[in-house]
Amino acid sequence: MPWGKYIFMKQFTIPNIYRSSLISAIKQKRKQDDKFKKDFTPTLLDFGRLKIYLARHFGFCYGVENAIEIAFKTIEENPAKRIFLLSEMIHNPQVNADLQALGVQFLQDTYGKQLISFESITQDDVVLIPAFGTTLSIESMLKEKGIPTEKYNTTCPFVEKVWNRSEQIAQKGYSIIIHGKPKHEETRATFSHVSKNTPSVVVNDMKETIQLAKYITGEKNASEFYLEFKGRFSKGFDVTKDLQLIGVVNQTTQLATDTQAISDYLKQTVKQHYQLTDANISERFADTRDTLCYATNDNQTAVSGLLSTEADIALVIGGYNSSNTSHLVELCEQKLPTYFIDNADRIISKNEIKHCNWSTKEELFSTYFLPEKEEVKILITSGASCPDAMVEKVISKLAGLYNSYHLLEGMVDSFQ
């Protein structure tokens, strides 16, 4: 069976506390009615005065369910051992708290700050590699200690796909431009794996990409590069040579449109500078569009479909340090008032809500976020690391505010 088909057919065993009978019924019905993912209109949940529109795609992706299954299975199979995680399993506070409650200890925080010394772990311990992957140096350190990294590696296959694609084009002499947040675990891991094979540099956004392009064209002095991109280029990087053949890959949770825009901009720069045509652009620029994550693409495209519905507000649910969730908030904010929450308890009443600024990570408190009108319409989506059960809790909380909680009971049947 082709690997890609296996990916989409595999069913994972994860704790029921993360499942939702309502959300499962909705997703299954939409999947049956739209096998080829061509319909991105939202699903309506009608509570009378309250109308909730759920995005076509949201919640746990393949990589997240894979990581959770491995983690809980590892805990079950190793009751007498100390179990460590290199950092957060995924960017969801509930899942990470649940793992800690079962005795799992985190060696680092999400930015790589050491919480427990690596010197304290031994070959008798279990060390889980999170879904974001890890650096080659940490992998090597664990192997030297006699810890079997392969057995407890939850790295998302789509992150590994980026590494593999990078290695393929590196063998053809291309340097790699990585679009990602420099401090993010996945970007750090990808940079480590990519820079082993070829010169590499990380760009955070289009603004930095425009500056990088000026080193390709010679508009900026080469010496400035080493200050401007300090800490984000591979050892021995020669800006006068290593930007002549390039390819672009990404941190898989970035906005797909941003990565594509960055790739297109650099491609056009290379094309003009070297006077190339579409027929021979591959002499200098590698096609790497296939590194974009399917789940990130689906969730972001579904938000575009969601936003085609007229509504009063949008709620985006997920961990505040989740990159892919933050980008969903960013998209929604472009059209209507949007509130980024990590659990149902953030909704205090019809008039009060605690939420997060996706850009600054500042916690905010807003009043009268729900409009006083006869019919209220709310758009809802969630990040790839957000359990469906959490989405149902938010729906239940909202239904309760409009005295419509009783209508939830019959909704499961209506989607079966």
N, C-alpha and C positions, 0 to 999 in steps of 0.2 A: 504493500500500500504506500503511495507517495506520502512523504513526510507532512506536506501541507494538509492533506486530507485527514491524516491522523490527528493533527493539532485540533481541528475543528470538530472531530467526532468524540474525542476523549472526554469522559465524565470524571470529575474529581469527587473524592470523599472529603468533605470539610464539615466542621461542627455545625449542627442544626441551628445553633444560636445566630449564625450569620445568614441563614436562609429565610425566605419569606414566602408563604404559600400564595399570597396575592401577587407579589412581583414575579414569582416563578410562573404562575398561570398566565400573566400578561405577556411575559417574554416568550413563552412557548407558543401562545396563540399568534403573536406577531411573527414568530419564526415560521410557523406553518403557513401563514397567509402571505409571507414575503420571503421566500426561500433565497432569493438572489439579492436581498438587501437593496431594493430599488425604491422602497417607500420610506421616506424619512419624516413623515408626518407624525406628530405625537399621539399618544393614547389619552383619551379623555376619561377621567373619573368624575362622574357627575354626583355631587352631594347637594343638589338643589341650589341654594344661594352660593355655594362654593363650587367652583369648577377647577379641577386640577388637571394639568396637561403634563404627562410624563414623556420625556425624550424617548425616541425610538431605541436608542442604545445608551446604556449607562451601567455603572457598577462594575463588579469584579470582572477582570479580564482573565485570559488563559494563564498568563504569567503569575498573577496574584493567587489564583486558586491552586496552581501548581505549588507555589511556595508555602501556602497555608497547609496543604495536604502533607507535604514533606515535614514541615515543622511539627505538627501535632502527632504524626506517626512516629517521628523521632523521639518525642517526649514519652509516648506510650511504650516504645521498645527499649528505652534506657532509663528505667525507674531508679536505678542505683547510681547513675552517673551525674556529674555536673554538666549542665548544658549551657553553652554560651552562644550568643549571636554576635557577629562582628559589629552590627549596628541594627537599627530598626529593620524588622523583617520587611515591612512595607510602610508607606506613610499613612497609617491609620491608627489613631490613638487607642481605639477599642481593642483591635487585634494585638497591638504591642502590649497593652496592659494585661490582656488575657494570658499572653505568653509569660509575662513576668510573674503573674499570679500563680502560674504552674512551676515557677522556680527558674525560668530562663533568665540569664544575666546578660546585659549588653556590655560588650567590650569597648565600644566607641559610641559617641553620639552621631547624629545625622551628618555632622560636618567633619567627622574624622578625629574629634577630640577624644583622647584616651580617657576612659572611665575606669577600666580595670587593666592593669599591666599585662601585656602579653607574656611576660616572664612567669606569671603565676599559673598559666595553663600548662597542662602536661598531656602526654599521649593517652592518658586514661580519660580525658575529657572529650566531650562532643562539642564541635564548633560549627555552627550553621552559617553558611554564606547567604546573605539576603538576596532578594529578587533583583536588586540593582547590580549584583556582581561585586567583585573586589579587585584590588590591584594585584599584579603579578608578584610584587614583593611580599605582600601579606600571604598569598597562596604558597609561595616558596617557604616562608617562615613556618607556616602550619605543617607543611610536608616534612620539614627538617625536624619538627617536634614529634613526627610519627602520627599526625592526625590525618585521617583519610578524608581529604577535602571533596573528592568526587561523590562520596556517599551522602554527604550532608550539604550539597551545593544546590541552592534553590534559584540560581540565576535564571532569569526569564529567557526562554529560547529566542525571543525577538531581540533581546539585548545581545545575545551571542551571535545572532545573525548579522548585526552591525559589525561585530569584531571579525567575523568570517569574511564578510564582504570587503572590509578594509584590508584584510590580509591578501585577498585576491588582487585588488588593484595595486597594493603595495608591491606585489611581485612583478608588476608591469612598470614599476618605476615612478608611480604617482606618490606625491606627498598628500597628507590628509588634513583637511580643515574640519574640525569637529564643532558643530553648532550645539552648544549646551551651556548650562549654568556652571561656571568653573568650580564651584564648591560642592556641587551635587554629587552624591555617591556614584551615580551611574556615569556621570561625565568623568570623574576621577578614574573609575575602573576602565572605561573605554579608552581614555588617554593612555593609561598604562599599557593596555593590550596593543593599541595601535602603534604607539611610539616605539615599541619593541621592533617593529618591522619596517618603519619608514618615518621620515621627518613629519612632525605633526604640530598643529597649533589649534588652540581653542578660541572660538569667537562667541560672545554672549548674545549679540543681536546685530541688526542691520547697520547700526551706527558704527560698530567696531569693524564690520565687514567692509564698509566703505573705506575706512582707514587702511585696512589690510590690502585692499585692492590698489591703493596708491603705492605700495611697495612692489606690486607686480609691474605696474607701469613705470616705476622709477620717479614718480612725482614726489615721493618722500625719501629722505636720506636713510639708507639702510641701517645706520647706527641707531636711529630713533626707535626702530622696531623692538630692540631688546629691552628698552625701558617701557614702551607702550604695552607690550605683551609679556611683561616680566612674570615668570612663574607659570606661563601657559604655553610654552613651546618646548619641544623635546631637546634633549641634550645634543649639542653639536649642530643645532639648526642653523643653516646658512641662508639668510634671507635673500642673498643675491643669486642663489641657485635653486633653493628648495621650493620656490613658488612658481617654477616654470612649468611643471606638470602637477596638476592638483585634482583632487576629488573631494566631495563634501558628504559627510555622514552626520548623524545627529544623535543627541540624547533623545531616546524614543518618546519621551513625554512632552517634548516641545510642541508648539503649534506647528502643524504640518505646513500651513501656508507660510509661516515665517521661514522655516527651513527651505521650502521651495523658492521663496523670494531671494534668500541668501545665495542659494545655488545658482539661480538664474542670473543674479547680479555678477557673481564671479565668472560665470560662463561667458557672459557678454563682455566682461572686462578682458578676459583671455582672448576671446574671439577678435575683438578690435585691436588689441595690442599686438597680436601675432598675425593679424590680417588673415584669419581663417574663415572657412565657410562651414555651413552645417554638415557638409559631407566629410570634412577632415578635422572637425573640432576635437575628436577623440585623440588626436595627436598630443593635445595639451590638457584636455579636460575629460575626466571619467564620469560616466553616467552612473549615479548611485541612488536613483530615486527609489529603488526597491528596499532601502533600509528604513523607510518610514513604517512605524508600527501600525498594524491593522486596527487595534483597539483604540489607539489615540485618534486615528483617522475616523473610525466609525463614530466615536463619541463626539468629536468636534463637528462632523458633518450632521449628526443628529441634532446638535444644538442649533445649527443653521435652519434645519427643518422646524425645530421647536419655536424659534423666534419668528417664524412666518405666521404664528398664531397671535392675535391681539390679546394682550394680557395686562394686568396691573403691575405685577412684580415677578421676579424670578428668584427661586431658592436653589442654591448649589450646595450639595452636601459632600463633605469629605474632610480629610486631615488638612490642617492649616499649612503644613509644610509639604503638601503634595503638589508637585509641579503640574501634573496633568490636570488636577482639579482647579488650580489657580487659573489655568488658561481657559477653562470653561467659564469661570467667573468673568474673565477679561472679555470673552466673546459676548456674554449676556449683557454686561454693563454698557456695551455699545448701543443697546436699544432701549433698555428699561431699567428701573431701579432693581438692583440685585443684592441679595444677602447671602453671604458665604458662611455656612454654619457646619459644625462638626458633629452635632447630635441634636435630637429633638428638644432637649432641655433648654437650648438656647432661645427657643420660642417661649417667652414667659407668659404672654397674654396677647390679645388682639392688638394691644397698644405698645408692647415692649418686646424687643428682640436684641440679643447679644450676637454680634457677628464679627467677621474678620475682614480687614482690608487686605486683599490678596497681594498687593504690591509691597506694602510696608510691614505686613503681618501684625499690625496694631489691632487690638480688640476694640470694637466700637459698641456703643449702646444707642439704639435708635428707638424713637417713640412713634406711635401712629403709623407703623409700617404697612398695616393693612387698611385699605381705604374704606371709608364709611359709605357704602353704596349697596344697592339691592342685590347685585350679583358681582362677586369677586372672582377674578381669574388669576390663577397662579401657575407659572411654569416651573417644573422641577427636573433636575438632573443630578447626577452624582459622579464622582471620580472613579477611576479604575480600581482603587483600593478601598472603596466604601462598600460595606456589606449591604445586601438588599434588605435585611432586617432593619437596618438603620433608616433606610428610605421609607419603609412601611411605618416606622414609629413617627416619622415626621408627618406622613399623611394622616395617621391616627390623631396626632396632636392637633393638626389643622381642622380635621373633621369634628373633633371635640369642641373646638372654639365656636363652631357653627351649629352645635347640637345635632350633628349628623353622623355621629360615630356608629350608630346602629346600622347605617347603610353599608358599612364595610363588610358585614357578614355575608351579604348576598353577592358581593362583587367577585369573589373567587369563582363562584359557580358561573357567573356571566361570561367569564373568559375561558371556560372549559367546553 
